[in-house]
Amino acid sequence: LAAIGLVTDMVPLRGENRVVARLGMRLNTLLGRVIPEPEFRPGLGSLYSALRIDRSDWSGRDFGWKIGPVLNAAGRMGETELALQLLTSSSAEEASGLARKLVRLNERRKDRTRKNQSIIEELLEKHPEKKEAPLLVCYDERLEPGVSGILASRLMERYRRPVVYMNPDGERIRGSVRSFGGLSALSILEGVGHLLLQYGGHPEAAGFSLERESLELLEPALLLHMQEVLKKSGWRGEDHQVRPGVLVDIDMSRLNRRLYEEMELLEPFGPGNPEPVFRIPTARISQVKFLSGGLHAQLTFRGGSGLRGVLWNRGSLIHSLILASGTESAATGTIEGLDLPVTHVTGTLEADAFRGGKKRSRFQFVIQDLSSPLLEEDPAAKGTDTKDKAPAALMK
């Protein structure tokens, strides 16, 4: 329970926190091999079963991406007592029913998240200058409460910069902050504290509330204060994007099983123990498989020894690259026989749970960003991707 809380709440995973989180992962793995799910804490055991988590073969991502969101969904959807009832249940039958109910509640939370995300995408389409600012600030009257932290994290990961996300909540405005590149979320709010009713959190994540009449003043005050924060941090660059904490240049041939297994020894990753981001200087894409109607893309590289790359929610970037190469193709299905030059391909090594077998038996390179001389040389092609392509300060 302590390990789940530490990872899910995004506290710094250093010192005692890291020891407790690491021991919690090991304990779950060991017990998962010898004790049937219902006999191991009925509440957690039922949740693992409902989420189809194999405790003998899991990683820290299961804490932060599966277990944590379902437990948190109860509070986000206004039924906090469900999570407490599940964790304190001593009956396997009762716990099983509560776990299924929580999973259904989490599906409702996902629907709300998708709805709010569409509103944010519409907002950024109308105001593209927001994506170029040093701090991404988002607010819309149509946004529903309860999922601000999730969406703030997604926006931070997509646009690679700190994010302030706000939504109406009754007579007040509530918001979440997510930091990036080592900048403190609290330091972002400290300079505008006079406009807030309350705020709190830790370096990686923070929350706040304010009166509606202060909303108009908040964004310009945040952006002005952010400039001072960047100066004090010693950040320098040609644009406003903040750099990630760990960036490792590497040859593609070294992104292999040995490195992946060594990375597992460093888990769980999180604040204070950031997951290394690898950067491949140059590569060539030989095959592209579009998924979910072109939303995502799987990439095969020449000379990549079978390494599979995946680009989530950025399929339009790869489609623009294919068109810029002179190949006419829709963003559907599999396209073979390509020879697309790419540079500064950055991403992380992660388990691939979608190709059969044990989750850890396969891995993939989850790409965060990439560049290409084809797009740089073809302004028209480059322009077709302004919606999805994040700024490239990470590459510089």
C-alpha positions as CSV (number, residue, x, y, z in Angstrom):
1,L,0.0,0.0,0.0
2,A,2.8,2.4,0.9
3,A,4.6,1.7,-2.5
4,I,1.4,2.3,-4.4
5,G,0.8,5.6,-2.6
6,L,4.4,6.8,-3.1
7,V,4.4,6.1,-6.9
8,T,0.8,7.3,-7.5
9,D,1.1,10.5,-5.6
10,M,4.3,11.5,-7.5
11,V,6.4,12.1,-4.4
12,P,10.2,12.2,-4.8
13,L,11.5,8.6,-5.1
14,R,14.8,9.2,-3.2
15,G,16.1,7.9,0.0
16,E,13.6,6.2,2.2
17,N,10.8,6.8,-0.3
18,R,12.7,4.8,-2.9
19,V,13.6,2.0,-0.5
20,V,9.9,1.6,0.5
21,A,8.6,1.8,-3.1
22,R,11.2,-0.8,-4.2
23,L,10.5,-3.1,-1.3
24,G,6.8,-2.9,-2.0
25,M,7.3,-3.9,-5.6
26,R,9.5,-6.9,-4.6
27,L,7.0,-7.9,-1.9
28,N,4.1,-7.9,-4.3
29,T,6.1,-9.9,-6.9
30,L,7.2,-12.5,-4.3
31,L,3.8,-13.0,-2.8
32,G,2.2,-13.1,-6.2
33,R,4.2,-16.2,-7.0
34,V,3.1,-18.2,-3.9
35,I,-0.2,-16.8,-2.6
36,P,-3.5,-16.9,-4.6
37,E,-5.0,-13.4,-5.3
38,P,-8.1,-13.7,-3.0
39,E,-5.9,-14.7,0.0
40,F,-3.5,-11.8,-0.5
41,R,-5.3,-8.7,0.8
42,P,-8.8,-9.3,-0.7
43,G,-9.1,-5.7,-1.8
44,L,-5.9,-5.4,-3.6
45,G,-6.1,-9.0,-4.9
46,S,-9.5,-8.4,-6.4
47,L,-8.3,-5.2,-8.0
48,Y,-5.3,-7.0,-9.5
49,S,-7.6,-9.6,-10.9
50,A,-10.1,-7.1,-12.3
51,L,-7.2,-5.2,-14.0
52,R,-5.6,-8.5,-15.2
53,I,-2.3,-7.7,-13.5
54,D,0.1,-10.6,-13.2
55,R,1.9,-9.8,-9.9
56,S,4.7,-12.3,-10.7
57,D,5.5,-10.3,-13.8
58,W,5.0,-6.5,-13.4
59,S,6.8,-3.2,-13.2
60,G,6.5,0.1,-11.5
61,R,4.3,1.3,-14.3
62,D,1.5,-0.9,-13.0
63,F,1.4,1.2,-9.9
64,G,1.2,4.5,-11.6
65,W,-0.7,3.7,-14.8
66,K,-3.2,1.0,-13.7
67,I,-3.7,0.6,-9.9
68,G,-3.3,4.3,-9.0
69,P,-5.8,5.7,-11.5
70,V,-8.5,3.2,-10.6
71,L,-8.2,3.9,-6.9
72,N,-8.1,7.7,-7.6
73,A,-11.1,7.5,-9.9
74,A,-13.3,7.1,-6.8
75,G,-12.4,10.5,-5.5
76,R,-12.4,12.1,-8.9
77,M,-15.9,10.9,-9.6
78,G,-17.3,11.8,-6.2
79,E,-17.4,8.3,-4.6
80,T,-14.2,8.3,-2.5
81,E,-15.6,5.8,0.0
82,L,-15.5,3.0,-2.6
83,A,-11.7,2.9,-2.6
84,L,-11.6,2.9,1.2
85,Q,-14.1,0.1,1.3
86,L,-12.1,-2.0,-1.2
87,L,-8.8,-1.6,0.6
88,T,-10.3,-2.4,4.0
89,S,-12.5,-5.3,2.9
90,S,-11.9,-8.7,4.5
91,S,-14.3,-10.5,2.2
92,A,-13.1,-11.8,-1.2
93,E,-16.7,-11.7,-2.5
94,E,-17.4,-8.2,-1.4
95,A,-14.0,-7.0,-2.6
96,S,-14.5,-8.5,-6.0
97,G,-17.8,-6.6,-6.5
98,L,-16.2,-3.3,-5.3
99,A,-13.2,-3.8,-7.6
100,R,-15.5,-4.3,-10.6
101,K,-17.5,-1.2,-9.6
102,L,-14.2,0.8,-9.3
103,V,-13.1,-0.3,-12.8
104,R,-16.5,0.8,-14.2
105,L,-16.1,4.1,-12.4
106,N,-12.7,4.5,-14.0
107,E,-14.2,4.0,-17.4
108,R,-16.6,6.9,-16.7
109,R,-13.6,8.9,-15.6
110,K,-11.9,8.1,-18.9
111,D,-14.9,9.3,-20.8
112,R,-14.8,12.6,-18.9
113,T,-11.1,12.8,-19.6
114,R,-11.6,12.3,-23.4
115,K,-14.3,14.9,-23.4
116,N,-12.2,17.5,-21.6
117,Q,-9.2,16.6,-23.8
118,S,-11.2,17.4,-26.9
119,I,-12.1,20.8,-25.5
120,I,-8.4,21.5,-24.7
121,E,-7.4,20.5,-28.3
122,E,-10.1,22.9,-29.6
123,L,-8.8,25.6,-27.3
124,L,-5.2,25.2,-28.5
125,E,-6.3,25.0,-32.1
126,K,-7.9,28.5,-31.7
127,H,-4.9,29.8,-29.7
128,P,-1.7,28.2,-31.0
129,E,0.4,30.8,-29.3
130,K,-0.3,29.0,-26.0
131,K,1.8,26.0,-27.2
132,E,4.8,28.3,-27.8
133,A,4.8,30.0,-24.3
134,P,7.2,28.9,-21.6
135,L,4.2,27.7,-19.5
136,L,1.1,26.1,-21.1
137,V,-1.9,27.6,-19.4
138,C,-5.4,26.1,-20.2
139,Y,-8.9,27.0,-19.0
140,D,-12.4,26.6,-20.5
141,E,-15.8,27.0,-19.0
142,R,-16.9,23.7,-20.5
143,L,-14.3,21.6,-18.7
144,E,-15.7,19.2,-16.1
145,P,-14.0,18.8,-12.7
146,G,-12.2,15.7,-11.4
147,V,-9.6,15.0,-14.1
148,S,-7.4,18.1,-14.0
149,G,-4.3,16.2,-12.8
150,I,-4.5,13.6,-15.5
151,L,-4.9,16.1,-18.3
152,A,-2.2,18.4,-16.9
153,S,0.2,15.4,-16.9
154,R,-0.8,14.5,-20.5
155,L,-0.3,18.0,-21.7
156,M,3.1,18.2,-20.0
157,E,4.2,15.0,-21.7
158,R,3.0,16.0,-25.1
159,Y,4.3,19.6,-25.2
160,R,7.3,19.0,-23.0
161,R,6.9,22.0,-20.8
162,P,5.3,22.9,-17.4
163,V,1.5,23.1,-17.4
164,V,-1.2,24.9,-15.5
165,Y,-4.7,23.3,-16.1
166,M,-7.8,24.9,-14.7
167,N,-11.6,24.1,-14.7
168,P,-14.7,25.7,-13.1
169,D,-15.8,24.0,-9.9
170,G,-18.9,25.7,-8.5
171,E,-18.3,29.3,-7.6
172,R,-14.5,28.9,-7.8
173,I,-11.8,27.8,-10.2
174,R,-9.6,24.9,-9.4
175,G,-6.4,23.9,-11.1
176,S,-3.4,21.5,-11.3
177,V,0.2,22.2,-12.1
178,R,2.7,19.7,-13.5
179,S,6.4,20.6,-13.7
180,F,8.9,19.5,-16.3
181,G,12.7,19.5,-16.6
182,G,13.4,19.9,-12.9
183,L,11.4,23.2,-12.4
184,S,9.3,23.1,-9.2
185,A,5.6,23.2,-9.6
186,L,5.4,25.1,-6.3
187,S,7.8,27.7,-7.6
188,I,5.5,28.4,-10.5
189,L,2.6,29.2,-8.0
190,E,4.6,31.1,-5.4
191,G,4.9,34.2,-7.6
192,V,1.1,34.5,-8.0
193,G,0.0,33.5,-4.5
194,H,-1.7,36.8,-4.0
195,L,-4.3,35.8,-6.6
196,L,-5.0,32.4,-5.1
197,L,-7.3,31.3,-2.3
198,Q,-5.0,28.4,-1.5
199,Y,-2.3,26.2,-3.1
200,G,0.0,23.4,-2.1
201,G,1.8,20.3,-3.4
202,H,5.4,19.3,-4.0
203,P,8.1,20.0,-6.7
204,E,6.5,17.7,-9.3
205,A,2.8,18.5,-8.9
206,A,0.6,21.1,-7.2
207,G,-3.0,22.2,-6.9
208,F,-4.7,25.5,-6.2
209,S,-8.0,27.3,-6.2
210,L,-9.0,30.9,-6.9
211,E,-12.1,33.2,-7.1
212,R,-13.5,33.6,-10.6
213,E,-12.8,37.4,-10.6
214,S,-9.1,36.6,-10.3
215,L,-9.0,34.3,-13.4
216,E,-8.4,37.1,-16.0
217,L,-5.3,38.3,-14.1
218,L,-3.8,34.9,-13.5
219,E,-2.5,33.8,-16.9
220,P,-0.5,37.0,-17.6
221,A,0.8,36.9,-14.0
222,L,1.9,33.3,-14.4
223,L,3.7,33.9,-17.7
224,L,5.5,36.9,-16.3
225,H,6.6,35.0,-13.2
226,M,7.6,32.1,-15.3
227,Q,10.2,34.2,-17.1
228,E,11.8,35.0,-13.7
229,V,11.7,31.3,-12.7
230,L,13.5,30.4,-16.0
231,K,16.2,33.1,-15.4
232,K,16.9,31.9,-11.9
233,S,17.1,28.3,-13.1
234,G,19.9,29.1,-15.4
235,W,17.9,27.8,-18.4
236,R,19.1,29.0,-21.8
237,G,17.9,28.2,-25.3
238,E,16.5,29.5,-28.5
239,D,12.9,28.8,-27.5
240,H,10.9,28.4,-24.3
241,Q,10.9,24.6,-23.9
242,V,12.4,23.3,-20.7
243,R,14.8,20.4,-21.0
244,P,14.2,17.0,-19.4
245,G,16.2,15.9,-16.4
246,V,18.0,13.0,-18.0
247,L,19.0,12.8,-21.7
248,V,21.3,10.1,-23.0
249,D,22.7,10.0,-26.5
250,I,22.9,6.4,-27.7
251,D,23.5,4.3,-30.8
252,M,20.4,2.3,-31.8
253,S,22.3,-1.0,-31.5
254,R,22.6,-0.5,-27.8
255,L,18.8,-0.3,-27.3
256,N,18.7,-4.0,-26.6
257,R,17.5,-6.6,-24.0
258,R,20.6,-6.2,-21.8
259,L,20.0,-2.4,-21.5
260,Y,16.3,-3.0,-20.9
261,E,17.0,-5.5,-18.1
262,E,19.5,-3.1,-16.5
263,M,16.9,-0.4,-16.6
264,E,14.5,-2.6,-14.7
265,L,17.0,-2.6,-11.8
266,L,16.5,1.2,-11.4
267,E,12.7,1.1,-11.0
268,P,10.4,2.5,-9.9
269,F,10.9,5.7,-11.9
270,G,9.3,9.0,-10.9
271,P,10.1,12.3,-9.4
272,G,13.7,12.3,-8.0
273,N,14.5,9.2,-10.0
274,P,13.6,10.2,-13.6
275,E,13.4,7.6,-16.3
276,P,16.3,8.2,-18.7
277,V,15.3,9.5,-22.1
278,F,17.5,8.1,-24.9
279,R,18.3,10.0,-28.1
280,I,19.3,8.3,-31.3
281,P,21.2,10.9,-33.4
282,T,20.3,9.4,-36.8
283,A,18.1,6.6,-38.1
284,R,16.0,5.5,-41.1
285,I,12.5,4.3,-41.0
286,S,11.7,1.3,-43.3
287,Q,8.2,0.5,-42.3
288,V,5.2,2.3,-40.7
289,K,2.0,0.7,-39.3
290,F,-0.7,3.1,-38.4
291,L,-3.0,2.3,-35.5
292,S,-6.4,3.6,-34.4
293,G,-7.2,5.3,-37.6
294,G,-3.9,7.0,-37.9
295,L,-3.8,8.3,-34.3
296,H,-0.7,6.2,-33.4
297,A,2.2,4.8,-35.4
298,Q,4.5,1.8,-35.1
299,L,7.9,2.2,-36.7
300,T,10.5,-0.3,-37.9
301,F,14.1,1.0,-38.3
302,R,16.7,-0.1,-40.8
303,G,19.5,-2.0,-38.9
304,G,17.5,-1.8,-35.7
305,S,17.8,-5.5,-34.8
306,G,14.1,-5.9,-34.6
307,L,13.6,-2.9,-32.3
308,R,10.1,-1.6,-32.6
309,G,9.3,2.1,-32.1
310,V,5.9,3.4,-31.2
311,L,4.6,7.0,-31.4
312,W,1.4,7.5,-29.4
313,N,-1.0,10.2,-30.4
314,R,1.5,11.5,-33.1
315,G,0.5,9.5,-36.1
316,S,0.0,12.7,-38.1
317,L,3.7,13.6,-37.7
318,I,4.7,10.4,-39.4
319,H,2.1,10.8,-42.1
320,S,3.5,14.2,-42.9
321,L,7.0,12.7,-43.1
322,I,5.8,10.0,-45.5
323,L,4.1,12.6,-47.7
324,A,7.2,14.8,-47.6
325,S,9.2,11.9,-48.9
326,G,7.1,11.8,-52.1
327,T,5.1,8.7,-51.1
328,E,1.4,9.1,-51.6
329,S,-0.4,7.2,-48.8
330,A,-3.3,7.5,-46.4
331,A,-2.6,7.2,-42.7
332,T,-4.0,3.7,-42.5
333,G,-2.6,0.1,-42.5
334,T,1.0,-0.9,-43.0
335,I,3.4,0.9,-45.4
336,E,6.5,-1.0,-46.4
337,G,9.6,-0.2,-48.5
338,L,10.2,3.2,-47.0
339,D,13.5,4.9,-46.5
340,L,12.7,7.9,-44.3
341,P,15.6,9.8,-42.7
342,V,15.0,10.9,-39.1
343,T,17.3,12.6,-36.6
344,H,17.3,13.2,-32.8
345,V,14.8,10.4,-32.1
346,T,14.1,10.6,-28.4
347,G,12.2,8.2,-26.2
348,T,12.2,5.6,-23.4
349,L,12.4,1.8,-23.3
350,E,9.2,0.2,-22.0
351,A,7.6,-3.2,-21.7
352,D,5.5,-4.2,-24.7
353,A,2.4,-5.9,-23.3
354,F,0.6,-6.3,-26.6
355,R,2.6,-8.9,-28.5
356,G,1.9,-12.0,-26.5
357,G,3.8,-13.8,-23.8
358,K,4.9,-12.3,-20.5
359,K,4.8,-8.6,-20.3
360,R,8.5,-8.3,-19.7
361,S,9.5,-10.7,-22.5
362,R,9.3,-7.9,-25.1
363,F,10.1,-4.3,-25.0
364,Q,9.7,-1.3,-27.3
365,F,11.1,2.2,-27.8
366,V,8.3,4.7,-27.0
367,I,9.2,7.8,-29.0
368,Q,8.6,11.2,-27.6
369,D,9.8,13.3,-30.5
370,L,11.9,13.2,-33.7
371,S,13.0,15.5,-36.4
372,S,13.7,15.0,-40.1
373,P,15.4,16.9,-42.9
374,L,12.5,16.1,-45.1
375,L,10.1,18.1,-43.0
376,E,12.6,20.9,-42.5
377,E,13.1,21.2,-46.3
378,D,9.3,21.1,-47.0
379,P,7.5,24.0,-45.2
380,A,4.2,22.7,-46.6
381,A,4.7,19.3,-45.2
382,K,5.9,20.7,-41.9
383,G,2.9,22.9,-41.7
384,T,0.5,20.0,-41.9
385,D,1.6,18.8,-38.5
386,T,1.4,22.0,-36.4
387,K,-1.4,20.4,-34.3
388,D,0.7,17.5,-33.1
389,K,4.4,18.4,-33.4
390,A,5.9,19.7,-30.1
391,P,8.6,22.3,-30.2
392,A,12.1,20.9,-30.7
393,A,14.2,22.5,-27.9
394,L,14.8,19.0,-26.6
395,M,16.6,18.3,-29.8
396,K,18.9,21.3,-29.6
